[in-house]
Amino acid sequence: MFKIFLAFTLSVFFGLNTHASTISKDCTSNIAIIDGKVINTESALHDSLSEQLCFPAYYGKNLDALYDMLISVSQPTQINITNPMDLENALGKEKYQALILLLKEASMENSNLNFK
């Protein structure tokens, strides 16, 4: 109970990202895996990336917000997609292609981001 109160207090007064899952999360891993067998919705995609890359609580969970987060990554970060056909089926062809283009453009814009 105290942990939740402390997280709320810090977030209100200092604007800190103190989401319960990130309080004890180690954000030193700079690899994100987008697994098409696990990601079955666009919402799940954003939740997964947000957790893996420790995005702040204000992350908008849409492709524009994702681009903004990725071009501001300040440490070397690798993003990999596994099971891409499953991911395309889950997101739909248009959204999948938009995601791939976004990841490529963000990695060209930010030398700290690597996507292949």
MDAnalysis code that builds the backbone (N, CA, C; Angstrom):
import MDAnalysis as mda
import numpy as np

u = mda.Universe.empty(348, n_residues=116, atom_resindex=np.repeat(np.arange(116), 3), trajectory=True)
u.add_TopologyAttr("name", ["N", "CA", "C"] * 116)
u.add_TopologyAttr("resid", np.arange(1, 117))
u.add_TopologyAttr("resname", ["MET", "PHE", "LYS", "ILE", "PHE", "LEU", "ALA", "PHE", "THR", "LEU", "SER", "VAL", "PHE", "PHE", "GLY", "LEU", "ASN", "THR", "HIS", "ALA", "SER", "THR", "ILE", "SER", "LYS", "ASP", "CYS", "THR", "SER", "ASN", "ILE", "ALA", "ILE", "ILE", "ASP", "GLY", "LYS", "VAL", "ILE", "ASN", "THR", "GLU", "SER", "ALA", "LEU", "HIS", "ASP", "SER", "LEU", "SER", "GLU", "GLN", "LEU", "CYS", "PHE", "PRO", "ALA", "TYR", "TYR", "GLY", "LYS", "ASN", "LEU", "ASP", "ALA", "LEU", "TYR", "ASP", "MET", "LEU", "ILE", "SER", "VAL", "SER", "GLN", "PRO", "THR", "GLN", "ILE", "ASN", "ILE", "THR", "ASN", "PRO", "MET", "ASP", "LEU", "GLU", "ASN", "ALA", "LEU", "GLY", "LYS", "GLU", "LYS", "TYR", "GLN", "ALA", "LEU", "ILE", "LEU", "LEU", "LEU", "LYS", "GLU", "ALA", "SER", "MET", "GLU", "ASN", "SER", "ASN", "LEU", "ASN", "PHE", "LYS"])
u.atoms.positions = np.array([
    [0.823, -1.189, 0.000],
    [0.000, 0.000, 0.000],
    [0.872, 1.259, 0.000],
    [1.907, 1.259, 0.846],
    [2.792, 2.416, 0.903],
    [3.492, 2.632, -0.438],
    [3.883, 1.533, -1.108],
    [4.568, 1.620, -2.391],
    [3.683, 2.312, -3.427],
    [2.407, 2.006, -3.428],
    [1.477, 2.622, -4.369],
    [1.317, 4.108, -4.043],
    [1.179, 4.430, -2.742],
    [1.063, 5.825, -2.326],
    [2.312, 6.608, -2.719],
    [3.493, 6.019, -2.491],
    [4.751, 6.677, -2.822],
    [4.843, 6.911, -4.329],
    [4.484, 5.907, -5.112],
    [4.527, 6.040, -6.568],
    [3.600, 7.159, -7.025],
    [2.391, 7.210, -6.467],
    [1.438, 8.251, -6.833],
    [1.981, 9.618, -6.446],
    [2.504, 9.736, -5.252],
    [3.025, 11.007, -4.765],
    [4.176, 11.498, -5.639],
    [5.110, 10.610, -5.961],
    [6.237, 10.999, -6.804],
    [5.785, 11.417, -8.194],
    [4.812, 10.686, -8.734],
    [4.360, 11.018, -10.079],
    [3.617, 12.346, -10.109],
    [2.841, 12.637, -9.077],
    [2.082, 13.891, -9.029],
    [3.002, 15.079, -8.806],
    [3.903, 14.975, -7.838],
    [4.716, 16.125, -7.475],
    [5.946, 16.315, -8.351],
    [6.489, 15.243, -8.890],
    [7.725, 15.372, -9.646],
    [7.611, 14.931, -11.096],
    [6.443, 14.443, -11.497],
    [6.261, 14.000, -12.868],
    [7.085, 12.780, -13.219],
    [7.416, 11.986, -12.218],
    [8.251, 10.813, -12.461],
    [7.433, 9.648, -12.964],
    [8.045, 8.814, -13.798],
    [7.414, 7.588, -14.272],
    [7.612, 6.530, -13.200],
    [6.569, 6.297, -12.417],
    [6.682, 5.334, -11.322],
    [5.638, 4.255, -11.456],
    [5.276, 3.914, -12.685],
    [4.334, 2.817, -12.909],
    [4.832, 1.604, -12.142],
    [3.948, 0.894, -11.485],
    [4.332, -0.204, -10.600],
    [5.289, -1.188, -11.263],
    [5.106, -1.468, -12.560],
    [5.975, -2.444, -13.204],
    [7.373, -1.887, -13.480],
    [7.537, -0.552, -13.442],
    [8.849, 0.003, -13.723],
    [9.589, 0.428, -12.474],
    [8.958, 0.364, -11.314],
    [9.640, 0.754, -10.086],
    [10.853, -0.124, -9.847],
    [10.688, -1.433, -10.022],
    [11.798, -2.329, -9.781],
    [12.379, -2.888, -11.078],
    [11.926, -2.411, -12.217],
    [12.390, -2.939, -13.496],
    [13.782, -2.423, -13.801],
    [14.628, -3.325, -14.258],
    [15.971, -2.959, -14.676],
    [15.904, -2.502, -16.126],
    [16.183, -1.248, -16.366],
    [16.069, -0.695, -17.712],
    [17.425, -0.613, -18.400],
    [18.332, -1.499, -18.050],
    [19.650, -1.470, -18.679],
    [19.702, -2.323, -19.931],
    [18.734, -3.196, -20.145],
    [18.708, -4.005, -21.356],
    [18.183, -3.150, -22.495],
    [18.962, -3.048, -23.543],
    [18.569, -2.211, -24.666],
    [18.231, -3.038, -25.889],
    [17.562, -4.149, -25.653],
    [17.088, -5.002, -26.735],
    [15.593, -5.205, -26.560],
    [14.859, -4.967, -27.630],
    [13.416, -5.209, -27.601],
    [13.100, -6.255, -28.664],
    [12.342, -7.253, -28.270],
    [11.916, -8.301, -29.184],
    [10.416, -8.141, -29.426],
    [10.040, -8.005, -30.676],
    [8.633, -7.979, -31.064],
    [8.334, -9.366, -31.631],
    [7.691, -10.196, -30.834],
    [7.436, -11.580, -31.219],
    [6.013, -11.716, -31.747],
    [5.905, -12.024, -33.024],
    [4.602, -12.152, -33.661],
    [3.739, -13.261, -33.091],
    [4.337, -14.219, -32.406],
    [3.545, -15.277, -31.776],
    [2.932, -14.807, -30.454],
    [3.476, -13.739, -29.894],
    [2.999, -13.211, -28.614],
    [2.140, -11.952, -28.818],
    [2.568, -11.093, -29.729],
    [1.869, -9.841, -29.989],
    [0.685, -10.137, -30.906],
    [-0.525, -9.952, -30.394],
    [-1.700, -10.267, -31.218],
    [-2.616, -9.065, -31.449],
    [-2.234, -7.901, -30.920],
    [-2.990, -6.668, -31.152],
    [-2.011, -5.492, -31.176],
    [-2.474, -4.383, -31.716],
    [-1.633, -3.186, -31.686],
    [-1.395, -2.729, -30.248],
    [-2.396, -2.869, -29.411],
    [-2.248, -2.510, -28.000],
    [-1.168, -3.356, -27.332],
    [-1.149, -4.645, -27.634],
    [-0.124, -5.537, -27.063],
    [1.264, -5.149, -27.558],
    [1.351, -4.703, -28.802],
    [2.624, -4.242, -29.353],
    [3.158, -3.059, -28.546],
    [2.299, -2.076, -28.332],
    [2.725, -0.877, -27.595],
    [3.041, -1.208, -26.136],
    [2.241, -2.051, -25.526],
    [2.521, -2.451, -24.137],
    [3.870, -3.140, -24.031],
    [4.143, -4.039, -24.968],
    [5.400, -4.784, -24.949],
    [6.604, -3.859, -25.134],
    [6.551, -2.996, -26.138],
    [7.672, -2.079, -26.368],
    [7.844, -1.098, -25.214],
    [6.737, -0.619, -24.701],
    [6.795, 0.309, -23.575],
    [7.486, -0.325, -22.377],
    [7.144, -1.571, -22.105],
    [7.760, -2.268, -20.971],
    [9.225, -2.590, -21.240],
    [9.512, -3.113, -22.409],
    [10.887, -3.515, -22.715],
    [11.851, -2.335, -22.783],
    [11.383, -1.209, -23.288],
    [12.250, -0.048, -23.466],
    [12.048, 1.017, -22.389],
    [11.218, 0.702, -21.399],
    [10.992, 1.586, -20.241],
    [10.532, 2.984, -20.662],
    [9.528, 3.012, -21.536],
    [8.966, 4.294, -21.930],
    [8.278, 4.940, -20.731],
    [8.213, 6.255, -20.699],
    [7.551, 6.946, -19.585],
    [6.040, 6.722, -19.592],
    [5.423, 7.005, -18.480],
    [3.984, 6.777, -18.310],
    [3.148, 7.556, -19.320],
    [3.654, 8.682, -19.798],
    [2.879, 9.495, -20.726],
    [2.932, 8.991, -22.173],
    [3.648, 7.892, -22.428],
    [3.739, 7.336, -23.788],
    [2.332, 7.114, -24.338],
    [2.054, 7.653, -25.517],
    [0.712, 7.673, -26.083],
    [0.201, 6.387, -26.698],
    [1.043, 5.379, -26.841],
    [0.649, 4.064, -27.364],
    [-0.031, 4.149, -28.729],
    [0.615, 4.889, -29.631],
    [0.213, 4.913, -31.041],
    [1.493, 5.053, -31.855],
    [1.405, 4.926, -33.161],
    [2.615, 4.921, -33.973],
    [3.349, 6.259, -33.951],
    [2.631, 7.365, -33.894],
    [3.300, 8.664, -33.805],
    [4.093, 8.780, -32.511],
    [3.490, 8.363, -31.413],
    [4.172, 8.409, -30.117],
    [5.361, 7.444, -30.095],
    [5.197, 6.286, -30.725],
    [6.297, 5.322, -30.794],
    [7.484, 5.933, -31.531],
    [7.226, 6.573, -32.644],
    [8.293, 7.229, -33.396],
    [9.008, 8.266, -32.525],
    [8.242, 9.069, -31.834],
    [8.834, 10.086, -30.958],
    [9.720, 9.464, -29.886],
    [9.268, 8.359, -29.310],
    [10.065, 7.682, -28.287],
    [11.351, 7.103, -28.885],
    [11.235, 6.494, -30.043],
    [12.396, 5.832, -30.641],
    [13.458, 6.814, -31.126],
    [13.056, 7.958, -31.641],
    [14.080, 8.907, -32.100],
    [14.754, 9.620, -30.928],
    [14.208, 9.444, -29.723],
    [14.829, 10.064, -28.556],
    [15.614, 9.068, -27.708],
    [15.726, 7.822, -28.159],
    [16.514, 6.820, -27.428],
    [17.956, 7.311, -27.356],
    [18.518, 7.339, -26.149],
    [19.855, 7.917, -25.977],
    [20.954, 6.882, -25.767],
    [20.592, 5.603, -25.704],
    [21.588, 4.546, -25.570],
    [21.418, 3.573, -26.730],
    [22.498, 2.893, -27.136],
    [22.366, 1.916, -28.219],
    [21.252, 0.910, -27.918],
    [20.325, 0.786, -28.848],
    [19.136, -0.049, -28.662],
    [18.876, -0.850, -29.926],
    [18.621, -2.135, -29.756],
    [18.330, -3.043, -30.867],
    [16.869, -3.465, -30.789],
    [16.168, -3.415, -31.916],
    [14.800, -3.922, -31.996],
    [14.776, -5.044, -33.024],
    [14.288, -6.189, -32.609],
    [14.195, -7.356, -33.477],
    [12.748, -7.821, -33.562],
    [12.366, -8.282, -34.736],
    [11.048, -8.895, -34.913],
    [11.252, -10.381, -35.154],
    [10.571, -11.184, -34.372],
    [10.558, -12.625, -34.604],
    [9.141, -13.012, -35.018],
    [9.038, -14.019, -35.832],
    [7.745, -14.485, -36.348],
    [6.981, -13.345, -37.034],
    [7.620, -12.720, -38.031],
    [7.009, -11.556, -38.681],
    [5.682, -11.844, -39.388],
    [5.517, -13.030, -39.932],
    [4.252, -13.339, -40.624],
    [3.092, -13.373, -39.628],
    [3.352, -13.908, -38.430],
    [2.315, -13.918, -37.393],
    [1.969, -12.489, -36.965],
    [2.998, -11.657, -36.879],
    [2.769, -10.267, -36.502],
    [1.950, -9.547, -37.574],
    [2.278, -9.786, -38.835],
    [1.519, -9.173, -39.925],
    [0.060, -9.623, -39.900],
    [-0.169, -10.896, -39.636],
    [-1.545, -11.401, -39.547],
    [-2.295, -10.764, -38.383],
    [-1.600, -10.559, -37.268],
    [-2.241, -9.990, -36.077],
    [-2.576, -8.512, -36.269],
    [-1.643, -7.767, -36.846],
    [-1.833, -6.321, -36.989],
    [-2.588, -5.943, -38.255],
    [-2.546, -6.805, -39.236],
    [-3.073, -6.468, -40.551],
    [-1.937, -5.929, -41.399],
    [-2.037, -6.147, -42.701],
    [-0.942, -5.800, -43.609],
    [-0.586, -4.316, -43.557],
    [-1.588, -3.454, -43.578],
    [-1.339, -2.012, -43.605],
    [-0.631, -1.530, -42.337],
    [-1.109, -1.952, -41.177],
    [-0.507, -1.522, -39.904],
    [0.891, -2.121, -39.746],
    [1.062, -3.363, -40.190],
    [2.377, -4.019, -40.122],
    [3.386, -3.259, -40.992],
    [2.993, -2.924, -42.214],
    [3.893, -2.194, -43.095],
    [4.222, -0.810, -42.533],
    [3.254, -0.175, -41.914],
    [3.488, 1.129, -41.275],
    [4.494, 0.989, -40.131],
    [4.374, -0.090, -39.367],
    [5.311, -0.331, -38.264],
    [6.719, -0.540, -38.793],
    [6.869, -1.361, -39.817],
    [8.190, -1.631, -40.381],
    [8.816, -0.339, -40.910],
    [8.036, 0.443, -41.649],
    [8.533, 1.718, -42.162],
    [8.942, 2.639, -41.020],
    [8.128, 2.718, -39.989],
    [8.429, 3.550, -38.825],
    [9.745, 3.124, -38.180],
    [9.934, 1.815, -37.983],
    [11.162, 1.318, -37.347],
    [12.387, 1.628, -38.204],
    [12.249, 1.485, -39.510],
    [13.365, 1.800, -40.414],
    [13.690, 3.291, -40.386],
    [12.656, 4.120, -40.458],
    [12.882, 5.572, -40.456],
    [13.458, 6.052, -39.129],
    [12.952, 5.511, -38.025],
    [13.462, 5.906, -36.706],
    [14.928, 5.503, -36.554],
    [15.288, 4.329, -37.084],
    [16.686, 3.893, -36.968],
    [17.603, 4.719, -37.878],
    [17.073, 5.253, -38.971],
    [17.875, 6.155, -39.809],
    [18.022, 7.520, -39.139],
    [16.991, 7.942, -38.425],
    [17.004, 9.244, -37.737],
    [17.880, 9.229, -36.482],
    [17.913, 8.108, -35.792],
    [18.621, 8.010, -34.511],
    [19.696, 6.931, -34.611],
    [20.944, 7.346, -34.564],
    [22.064, 6.403, -34.695],
    [22.158, 5.433, -33.510],
    [21.458, 5.707, -32.420],
    [21.455, 4.793, -31.276],
    [20.473, 3.636, -31.459],
    [19.621, 3.725, -32.453],
    [18.596, 2.713, -32.678],
    [18.979, 1.847, -33.861],
    [18.878, 0.537, -33.667],
    [19.198, -0.403, -34.736],
    [18.010, -1.334, -34.947],
    [17.521, -1.373, -36.160],
    [16.452, -2.286, -36.530],
    [16.812, -2.948, -37.847],
    [16.704, -4.255, -37.860],
    [16.979, -5.007, -39.104],
    [15.849, -5.967, -39.364],
])
